[in-house]
Amino acid sequence: MAHSLIEVVPRLLRQTARFLLPDDCEVCNTPLASDPIPHFCSGCWSTIALPGHSRCARCDRPFVSPIATVYSPTHVCQPCAERPPSYTKAWTLYPYQSPLRDAICLFKYRGKVSLATPLARLMIDRLPALDSIGLIMPVPLHARRLREREFNQSLLLADRIGRHLGVPVSCADLTRVIPSPAQTTLPRKDRLKNLRGAFAVPRPESITGKRILLIDDVFTTGATVNECAKTLRKAGSGDVFALTLGRTMDASHIPDRVLAERRRVATDIFGG
């Protein structure tokens, strides 16, 4: 009985709130009723799915062919083979495509912090085996950017993951000291130059020998988490791992089931 009430009461509260303050799904414009995720219907949210299982053993980049790691599970992509990253291992969970892209943009740029918990839950549901992590860190924002946005989206995600794992979260042991332009505004070849010297460890003794898990929202080229990891390793940390919610990728890496579901939703909305 108590368990039923725990499930029913929040649903009734959501229905009441959305009756008084109507809200539509950001993707398909369906009116929301008892859907548990803010701004998204359950149907659209359920299309957020993992890409294929064949990935680079270092940066988690999906391979086009699933055969790539069948006989060599530790196979790495060409960029990692030519220039091994400073982090020990990165996990980049979901394709950065709608509706995840819409949710991250609402969260990050429009201040919809109510999405922090469901987005963190997507990460928690797919957490890899993390042994002996001593500290969790969000990728930091420069103080100027933090004042503009008023929150660090990566810290909100890290906070929830830290609580789930019972691992301390630090937002002071890695700082951004150079207010360089956003990575998304730069071509690929300029992103590494943009980040040189951008991060610092104020108190190296606080991270000495610790295995660190970096948290960020989106992995594009990996330049940001790599520069963070390089800074931490130079300051004396142990292994540095990275976990990001989304990863930009081309359509060839997105599961067929995800593309099929998006086509179905588009057909339902627009006809065809």
Backbone torsions as a table, in degrees:
resi	resn	phi	psi	omega
1	MET	NA	-47.8	-179.6
2	ALA	-62.1	-40.7	-180.0
3	HIS	-62.9	-39.5	179.2
4	SER	-63.7	-40.5	179.0
5	LEU	-64.3	-38.5	179.4
6	ILE	-60.5	-34.1	180.0
7	GLU	-83.4	-37.5	-173.4
8	VAL	-76.6	-43.9	-174.3
9	VAL	-59.7	-49.5	177.9
10	PRO	-58.9	-37.0	179.8
11	ARG	-64.9	-42.3	177.8
12	LEU	-64.7	-38.3	178.2
13	LEU	-64.9	-40.9	178.0
14	ARG	-63.7	-42.5	179.7
15	GLN	-62.1	-41.4	179.7
16	THR	-65.5	-45.8	-179.5
17	ALA	-61.9	-39.7	-177.4
18	ARG	-79.2	-19.1	171.3
19	PHE	-71.4	-41.4	179.8
20	LEU	-77.1	-35.3	-179.8
21	LEU	-127.2	81.0	-175.1
22	PRO	-57.2	144.1	179.7
23	ASP	-143.8	140.9	179.5
24	ASP	-111.3	153.4	175.9
25	CYS	-60.4	134.2	-178.3
26	GLU	-66.2	-20.5	-176.3
27	VAL	-97.3	-53.9	-172.6
28	CYS	-108.7	-1.7	177.8
29	ASN	65.8	15.8	174.8
30	THR	-69.2	133.2	176.5
31	PRO	-60.1	134.2	-178.9
32	LEU	-87.5	142.2	178.0
33	ALA	-125.4	-86.9	-179.4
34	SER	-102.7	9.9	179.9
35	ASP	-58.5	129.3	-172.3
36	PRO	-75.3	-18.7	-177.1
37	ILE	-93.5	127.3	176.9
38	PRO	-60.3	134.1	172.2
39	HIS	74.4	-0.1	-178.3
40	PHE	-139.4	139.7	175.3
41	CYS	-78.4	160.4	-177.3
42	SER	-63.6	-34.8	-179.4
43	GLY	-63.9	-45.9	179.4
44	CYS	-68.7	-42.1	-178.2
45	TRP	-61.9	-33.6	-177.6
46	SER	-70.2	-11.9	178.7
47	THR	-80.8	-7.0	176.0
48	ILE	-71.6	111.9	-173.9
49	ALA	-139.4	157.8	179.6
50	LEU	-70.8	149.6	170.7
51	PRO	-74.1	-170.7	-178.3
52	GLY	-61.8	164.5	-175.6
53	HIS	-85.0	-9.5	-178.9
54	SER	-87.7	105.5	-174.0
55	ARG	-138.5	160.2	174.6
56	CYS	-61.6	134.2	-177.2
57	ALA	-70.8	-11.0	-177.7
58	ARG	-107.1	-55.1	-174.8
59	CYS	-102.9	-3.7	177.2
60	ASP	71.7	17.1	178.0
61	ARG	-67.0	128.7	179.3
62	PRO	-67.6	140.7	172.7
63	PHE	-91.2	146.9	-179.8
64	VAL	-63.5	-41.9	-178.3
65	SER	-97.3	131.3	176.7
66	PRO	-67.9	-12.7	-178.3
67	ILE	-76.6	-15.9	-171.8
68	ALA	-54.9	-33.9	-176.7
69	THR	-115.7	10.0	-178.7
70	VAL	-62.0	-46.4	-177.5
71	TYR	-101.7	-5.0	179.5
72	SER	-142.5	80.2	-176.1
73	PRO	-60.6	-21.5	-179.3
74	THR	-97.9	16.2	-179.2
75	HIS	-61.8	137.4	179.0
76	VAL	-115.7	156.9	179.0
77	CYS	-72.5	166.9	-176.8
78	GLN	-61.6	-44.6	178.6
79	PRO	-59.0	-39.6	179.3
80	CYS	-70.6	-32.7	178.0
81	ALA	-69.1	-38.3	-177.3
82	GLU	-79.5	-38.9	180.0
83	ARG	-136.7	83.5	-178.3
84	PRO	-54.7	132.0	-179.5
85	PRO	-70.4	164.3	-178.3
86	SER	-76.4	-23.1	176.5
87	TYR	-80.0	153.2	-179.3
88	THR	-74.0	-39.4	-177.9
89	LYS	-162.1	140.0	174.6
90	ALA	-119.6	142.2	172.1
91	TRP	-118.0	121.5	-179.3
92	THR	-119.6	104.6	-158.1
93	LEU	-74.9	-59.4	-169.0
94	TYR	-119.2	150.4	174.6
95	PRO	-61.7	136.1	179.2
96	TYR	-80.8	74.0	-178.8
97	GLN	-133.2	161.2	175.8
98	SER	-60.1	138.5	8.6
99	PRO	-89.9	-6.8	-179.6
100	LEU	-62.5	-42.2	179.1
101	ARG	-59.3	-42.9	179.0
102	ASP	-62.1	-42.4	-178.6
103	ALA	-65.5	-43.2	179.8
104	ILE	-65.3	-39.7	179.2
105	CYS	-65.9	-40.7	175.9
106	LEU	-61.9	-44.2	-179.0
107	PHE	-65.2	-48.2	-169.5
108	LYS	-82.1	-42.9	-171.5
109	TYR	-105.6	-17.9	-179.1
110	ARG	-116.3	9.4	171.9
111	GLY	68.4	25.3	179.5
112	LYS	-83.7	74.0	-173.8
113	VAL	-70.0	-11.4	174.9
114	SER	-63.5	-16.7	178.0
115	LEU	-83.0	-7.2	-178.3
116	ALA	-58.9	-44.8	-176.7
117	THR	-67.8	-50.1	178.4
118	PRO	-64.4	-33.3	177.3
119	LEU	-68.7	-41.2	176.6
120	ALA	-64.1	-35.3	178.9
121	ARG	-62.8	-36.3	175.7
122	LEU	-59.3	-38.0	179.4
123	MET	-72.9	-43.5	-178.1
124	ILE	-63.5	-37.8	-180.0
125	ASP	-64.5	-20.6	-177.6
126	ARG	-121.3	25.4	-179.2
127	LEU	-62.0	132.5	174.0
128	PRO	-75.4	174.7	174.9
129	ALA	-69.6	118.5	-177.0
130	LEU	-119.9	99.9	-176.8
131	ASP	-95.3	131.7	170.6
132	SER	59.1	36.6	172.7
133	ILE	-73.3	125.7	-177.9
134	GLY	-95.0	-21.4	-174.1
135	LEU	-157.9	139.9	174.6
136	ILE	-108.9	136.1	179.4
137	MET	-132.4	134.9	169.1
138	PRO	-79.8	150.6	169.8
139	VAL	-63.8	124.1	-172.0
140	PRO	-79.3	155.6	170.4
141	LEU	-101.6	150.4	172.1
142	HIS	-67.3	150.9	-177.1
143	ALA	-54.7	-36.2	-179.9
144	ARG	-65.3	-44.7	178.8
145	ARG	-66.7	-36.9	179.8
146	LEU	-64.7	-38.8	177.2
147	ARG	-64.6	-38.1	180.0
148	GLU	-68.1	-44.7	-174.8
149	ARG	-86.8	-28.1	178.9
150	GLU	76.2	0.2	174.1
151	PHE	-161.2	157.3	174.4
152	ASN	-104.1	111.3	-176.4
153	GLN	-59.8	-33.8	-179.7
154	SER	-69.2	-32.8	177.5
155	LEU	-67.8	-39.5	178.7
156	LEU	-63.2	-39.2	176.7
157	LEU	-68.0	-44.6	-178.5
158	ALA	-62.1	-38.3	-179.8
159	ASP	-58.9	-44.9	-178.6
160	ARG	-71.1	-36.9	177.5
161	ILE	-68.5	-40.4	177.9
162	GLY	-60.9	-41.1	177.9
163	ARG	-63.8	-40.6	-179.8
164	HIS	-64.3	-41.5	-176.4
165	LEU	-87.0	-14.4	-175.0
166	GLY	69.8	33.1	-178.9
167	VAL	-115.6	135.6	-180.0
168	PRO	-63.1	146.4	178.3
169	VAL	-112.5	131.3	179.4
170	SER	-120.0	129.9	174.0
171	CYS	-113.8	12.0	-177.4
172	ALA	-117.3	-13.6	-175.7
173	ASP	-87.6	-9.5	173.8
174	LEU	-137.2	122.2	-176.9
175	THR	-125.9	156.9	175.0
176	ARG	-100.9	120.5	-172.0
177	VAL	-107.4	-10.8	178.8
178	ILE	-121.6	123.7	-178.5
179	PRO	-82.6	65.4	-177.4
180	SER	-73.4	160.0	179.6
181	PRO	-59.3	154.5	177.9
182	ALA	-58.8	140.2	-179.2
183	GLN	-58.7	-33.9	-176.5
184	THR	-66.1	-16.0	-179.1
185	THR	-89.2	-3.5	-171.7
186	LEU	-114.6	148.3	171.4
187	PRO	-68.1	159.4	-173.8
188	ARG	-52.8	-44.2	-173.9
189	LYS	-67.7	-20.1	-178.3
190	ASP	-93.4	-8.5	-173.5
191	ARG	-69.3	-38.5	178.8
192	LEU	-65.9	-43.2	178.5
193	LYS	-62.2	-36.9	-178.1
194	ASN	-61.8	-27.6	-173.1
195	LEU	-101.5	-4.8	-177.8
196	ARG	-61.4	123.4	179.3
197	GLY	73.8	11.7	-175.7
198	ALA	-76.1	-22.1	-175.2
199	PHE	-117.8	156.4	179.6
200	ALA	-148.4	155.5	174.9
201	VAL	-112.1	104.4	-175.1
202	PRO	-62.4	-37.1	-176.9
203	ARG	-129.2	84.4	-176.4
204	PRO	-54.9	-32.3	-178.5
205	GLU	-62.5	-21.6	-178.0
206	SER	-77.5	-13.9	-179.0
207	ILE	-120.2	2.7	-175.6
208	THR	-53.7	121.7	175.9
209	GLY	73.9	-1.2	-176.5
210	LYS	-82.3	139.8	173.5
211	ARG	-84.2	125.0	-168.7
212	ILE	-118.0	139.1	174.1
213	LEU	-110.3	116.2	176.0
214	LEU	-87.2	140.2	178.5
215	ILE	-120.5	131.8	174.1
216	ASP	-143.9	168.6	-177.1
217	ASP	-86.3	-47.0	-174.9
218	VAL	-132.5	136.5	176.3
219	PHE	-106.4	117.7	178.2
220	THR	-106.5	-78.8	175.1
221	THR	-97.0	-14.4	-176.2
222	GLY	87.0	2.0	-176.5
223	ALA	-62.6	-38.0	-176.4
224	THR	-67.6	-52.5	-178.9
225	VAL	-66.5	-30.4	178.9
226	ASN	-67.7	-41.7	178.9
227	GLU	-67.3	-37.9	175.1
228	CYS	-60.5	-46.8	-179.1
229	ALA	-63.4	-40.5	179.3
230	LYS	-61.1	-42.6	179.9
231	THR	-64.8	-42.7	-179.7
232	LEU	-66.2	-42.9	-178.9
233	ARG	-65.9	-39.7	177.6
234	LYS	-63.9	-28.9	-179.8
235	ALA	-83.1	-4.2	174.3
236	GLY	107.1	12.2	179.1
237	SER	-71.3	169.0	170.3
238	GLY	-83.1	-152.3	178.9
239	ASP	-56.9	143.6	176.6
240	VAL	-118.3	127.2	178.1
241	PHE	-114.3	159.9	179.6
242	ALA	-133.0	139.6	177.5
243	LEU	-132.5	119.3	178.9
244	THR	-123.4	148.8	-176.9
245	LEU	-70.6	-47.1	-177.2
246	GLY	-124.9	161.6	176.6
247	ARG	-140.3	129.9	175.7
248	THR	-71.6	138.6	-179.9
249	MET	-160.9	160.6	179.3
250	ASP	-84.4	169.2	-172.0
251	ALA	-61.8	-24.1	-178.0
252	SER	-67.0	-17.0	-179.1
253	HIS	-99.3	-2.4	-176.9
254	ILE	-91.4	133.3	-176.7
255	PRO	-56.3	142.5	179.9
256	ASP	-57.7	-35.1	-177.4
257	ARG	-65.2	-32.4	179.0
258	VAL	-70.6	-45.8	179.1
259	LEU	-63.2	-39.5	179.4
260	ALA	-64.0	-40.6	-179.9
261	GLU	-67.4	-37.4	178.0
262	ARG	-65.8	-38.5	177.4
263	ARG	-64.7	-37.8	179.5
264	ARG	-64.5	-44.4	-179.8
265	VAL	-63.5	-42.4	-179.8
266	ALA	-63.8	-38.7	178.3
267	THR	-64.9	-41.5	179.3
268	ASP	-62.4	-35.6	-176.3
269	ILE	-81.0	-48.8	-170.5
270	PHE	-104.3	-9.3	-176.9
271	GLY	81.4	171.7	178.5
272	GLY	139.0	NA	NA
